[in-house]
Amino acid sequence: MTAADLLVREMTLDDCAAVAEVRVRGWQFAYAGLMPQAYLDAMSVQRDAARRRELFGRVTEFVAERAGAVVGWACHGPSRDRDVPPGEAELCARYAHPAHLSTGVGRALLDACAAGALRAGHSSMRLWVVEGNVRARRFYERAGFVADGAREPYEVGGATVPEVRYVRAPA
């Protein structure tokens, strides 16, 4: 598997079930040991697919395909944070199916979101990442993101999971 055999395109409503599979498996892999296991085990692809359909069109979404199968998903939109200057973008989510980690999926999706944010006129891009997610933090740091000092709690499954915010010019 290489980045050369990857197609990144805008998500369609028909992709919701495949995106839900990527999101749920991505969460279960990435957050094992960082979030309550009972919460991760209870995640449902069907419920997530319904949620993807409900939220479709609110942000700019991309999928990564390999051999016709969706193997990754990412989305971006205007920053939701009140303490940042207007005009900044937020990478809301980025997940690759665990079987496709370290194959270029995450980078291709990040690049698509950064290019989309630039086209939309955003001056920079921010994202939130679970503080203990060392793999993701390393990925973002290699991609030019830096922690900006903001930190906030994220409540999930009855536990508080700290997140840190990163920023990068969309280049």
Helices and strands as residue ranges (DSSP letters): G 3-5, E 6-10, G 13-15, H 16-30, H 37-42, H 45-55, E 60-66, E 69-78, E 89-96, G 98-100, H 105-119, E 125-130, H 134-142, E 146-156, E 159-168
